[in-house]
Amino acid sequence: MLNRWIPKLLVAAATLLTLALPATAQTKCEDPKVLKFSLVPTQDSVRELGYYKPILDQLAKNTGKKIEFYMPTSYSSVIEALMGKWVDVAVLGPEAYVIARKQDPTVEVFGTYSRLKNGIQDAGPGYKSILITKKGSKFTDLASLKGSVVALVDPASTSGGLVPENVFPKLASLPPLKTYFSRVVFSGGHDLSSISVSEGKVDAAFVASHRFMETVNAGKVKLEDFNILWSSPLIPQDPFVYRNTLCDDLKKKIADTFLQVDQNEDGRKYLANVKSEKVVKMVDADYNIVRDAAK
């Protein structure tokens, strides 16, 4: 009779032992020899990578890991790379983060920039989607844009995709973009949208306030050549993320490298490159405003 219960007792004991073990003992964390870094494509991803060199050098020193760069081709390519474990640490757009998190809960935000005041970009960890037209054109208000051509950035861009399509029509009391405008095109970059407006290739464009100012600062366009016809509510800045399947001590070293970047000279060089004063801690709930917009 006792023999019949022995297998059941062994199973129960094994179950209790498993429950008692810490999570790291049940599922081994990842400790790669090489950390792969990426960011959503901007006007010049190679040049922007140069902006990150001081902090990536610190990341290599603090973690003892070699750092490699994964060259993105689109917002979606970075999401796919995180999910496929080809990338460990990344800078995403807010909507790209929400998409990635929904598809793979191991993608976790830990921080973002706190920007310096830069032209139309306000100080702090937020930015806006702005609708721009060329100064001197007939497009001087929202009514004049009916039937015109508008440029978006990327379907996974927050300020150049999600907000224009889901938020702008509601707040401006207008019909959907594809109804109000004669044509909606995707440029592939905030700078490309801004330049297209400047050169008259499109009539208007939705871009991020900080990315627009980066295009201005790079000398590609002039601020005084544009009308700003609409600005969105504040959007949280681009999230810094890692895969939370990395070992806890490694995740802490990654997060600390970014969050303490204003405390050393090389880190301050990086902050100057990206027109920011510091990196601040962020959590998933901070991006609920983006999720709400997507609904």
N, C-alpha and C positions, 0 to 999 in steps of 0.2 A: 504493500500500500504506500509506504514511504517513497519507494522508488518512482512512483507515478508523479510525485510532487517535486522531485529533485530538479528536473529540467525547468519547471516553472519558477522555482526558487532561484535558479541560476540566472534566468532571464530577468527577473525582478531585481536581483542584486546588480546585474550589469547595467540595467536602466538607471538605478539609483546612483551608481558610480559615475555614469556619463553625465547625469544632471549635476553631480557634485563637482565635476571638473570645470575649471575656468574655460571661457570661450576659446582662448588661444590654444588650450590643450586639445579641445575638440576639433577645431579647424585651424590648421597651421597658418600663421600670417605670412605675408610675402616680404622678403628682404632681398630685392634684386641687387646685383652688383652694379648695374647701370640704371640711373634714373632718366627717363625720357620725358622731355618737356615740350609743350606745344602751346600755341595760342591761335585764336580765330584770326583768319586773314584780315589784314588791314591794307592801307594804301601801299605799303612796302614791307612785307613780313620779314625780309632779310634785314632791312634797316632797323625795323622794330626789335628784332632779335638782338641787334647791337646795343639797343637801349637797355636790354636785360642783362647784358654781360656782367656788370658788377655784382648783381644779386645772384646770378647763376654761378659765378666764381665762389661767392660766399656759401651757396647751397652745396657745392662740391666739397668745400672745406669743412662745413658743419656736419655733413652726413658721411663724409669719407667715400662718396660715390662719384663715379664718372657721370657727367651730365651730357646727354645727347639730345639734339633737336629734331623733332618730327615736323617736316614741312607740310603745312596744311594746303589743301586745294579749295576748301569751302568750309563753312561752319559745320556742316554735317560730317565732314571727314575727321574733324577733331573729336566729335561725339563718338563716332565709330571707332576711332583709335583708342579712346578711353575704355569703351566697352570691350574691345578686343584685347586689352592689356598691352597695346603697343605704346601707350602713353600713360605715365604715372602722375604727372603734375601738369596742370594746364590753366590758361586764362581763357574763359569763355565769355560770350555775351550772356546777358541775363536770361533771354528766352532759350538760348542754346543750352544753358545750365538746366532750366526747368524741363526741357525735352530730354536731356541726358539723364536727369534724376528720375524722371518718370519711367524711362526705359531700363534704367539700371541704378538701383538704390545705393550701389557702392560708390557712385560719384558724389562726393561730399564737398561743400563749400567751407572754407575756413577764413577767408578774408577778402578785402577789396581795397582799392585806392581811396584815399581822401584827397581830392583834387585841390590844387591851388586855383585862385581866381585867374581866369585866362580869357580875356575878351568877353564873349557872351556866355562862357562856361563859369558857373558859380563855384565857389569853394565848397568842399564837403564831399561825402561819399555818394553823390547823386548826380544825375545829368538829365537832359530833356531831349525828346524828339522834336525837331524843328522843321517847319515847312519853308523852304527857301525858293525865291524867284530872282531873276536878274533885274537889278535896278535899271530903270530906263525902259523896261519892257511894258507891255500893256497889263501885265499880271501884277496888280497892286493890291488886290483883296481876294477873298475866297470866291466871291461871286464871279470875278473875271476869269477864274480858272475852269469854269464849267466847259467841258469839251476839249480841254487841253491835254498835253502829254505829261505824265508824272513818272518820276523814277523812284523806285524802291531799291534797297540794297541787296537783300537776300531773304528767302522765305523764313530762315531761322534767325534773322536779325530782329532785335527788340524794337529799336528806334527806327529802323529802316524796313520794317515788315509788319510785325505784330501790332504795334501801336497805331501806325497809319491805317491799317485795315480794320482793326477792332475797336480802337478808342477814338480816333479822330472823327469818324462819321457821327458817333453818338454825341460827343462834346460840341461839335460844330453844327449839329442838327442838319446833317447832309446825308444823302443816300450813300450806299457802298461805293468805294473808289471806282470799281469797274463800270459803275453806272454813271457816276458824276464826271469822270475823266474819259476822254475818247480812247486813250491807251495807257496801260500801266506796264512799265518795263522794269527789269532788274538789272542793275549796273554791275553788281559784284563787289562794290566797295564804296564807302562813304566819300572818299576823295573823288572817285570816278563820277559819282552822282553830282558832287559839287562842281567839278570841272565841266560836266555835261550841261549844267545850268549856265555856267559862265560862258560857254562857247555856243549856247543857243541850240544844242542838240536835243534837249528836252526843255519843257516850259517851267517845270517845278520839280522839287525833290524833297523827300523826307530823309534827314540825316541826324546823327547824334551830335549834340552841341559840342562835346569835347573832340570828337573826330573831325568835325567841321573846322574847329580851331586848329587842330593839328595840320590840316590841309592849308589853312591860312598861314600858320607859322612856318610851314615848309616852302612858302612862296609860290604855291601853285595857283592860288586865287587870292583876291583882296576882299577883306571884310566889307569895305565900303561899296563894293559892287553888288551887294545882295539886299533884297528885302526879306524880312522874316515875318511871314504872315500868320504863323500859328506856333505855339509852344505847348508841349504836353505837360501834364503833372510830372513831378519828380520821379525818376526811375533809379533804382539802386545800381551802383557802378558794376563794371564787369567783375564777376566772381573768380577768385583764385580757388582752384579745386585740386583734390587728390583722390586717388582710389582708396577708400577706407579699409580695403583688405590688406594694405601695407601694415607692417608691424607698428605698434603704438609708439615706440621710441623713435622710429623713423618719421612717423607722421608729426610728432611733436617737434623734431628737428626741422622739418620742412616748414611747418607753421611758424615756429619761432624765428626762422631766418627772415621770413617776410614781415611778420608783425613787429619785429625789433629792428627793421631795416633803417629807421631814422636815427638809430643810436650809434652809428659808425660812419666814417668818412666815405668809404666805398658805397655803402647803402644810400647815403645822401646823394651821391652821384647818380645812382639809378633813379631816385625820386625826382631829381632835377630833370632827367631825361624824359620822364613821363608826366612832368608838370604836376607833381603831387607833393604833399607835405608829410604823409605817413601812410601806412597800411593799417586798416582797422579790422577787427574781428567781425565776421558775419556768420550767421547760421541759416539753415534752410528756410525757416519761417520768414526771414527778411525778404524773400523773393515771392511771397504769396501775392503781392501786388501784381506781379507778372502773370502768375497763374490766374488771378481773377480777370485780367485783361484777356487772356486766352479763352476764357469761358464766354 
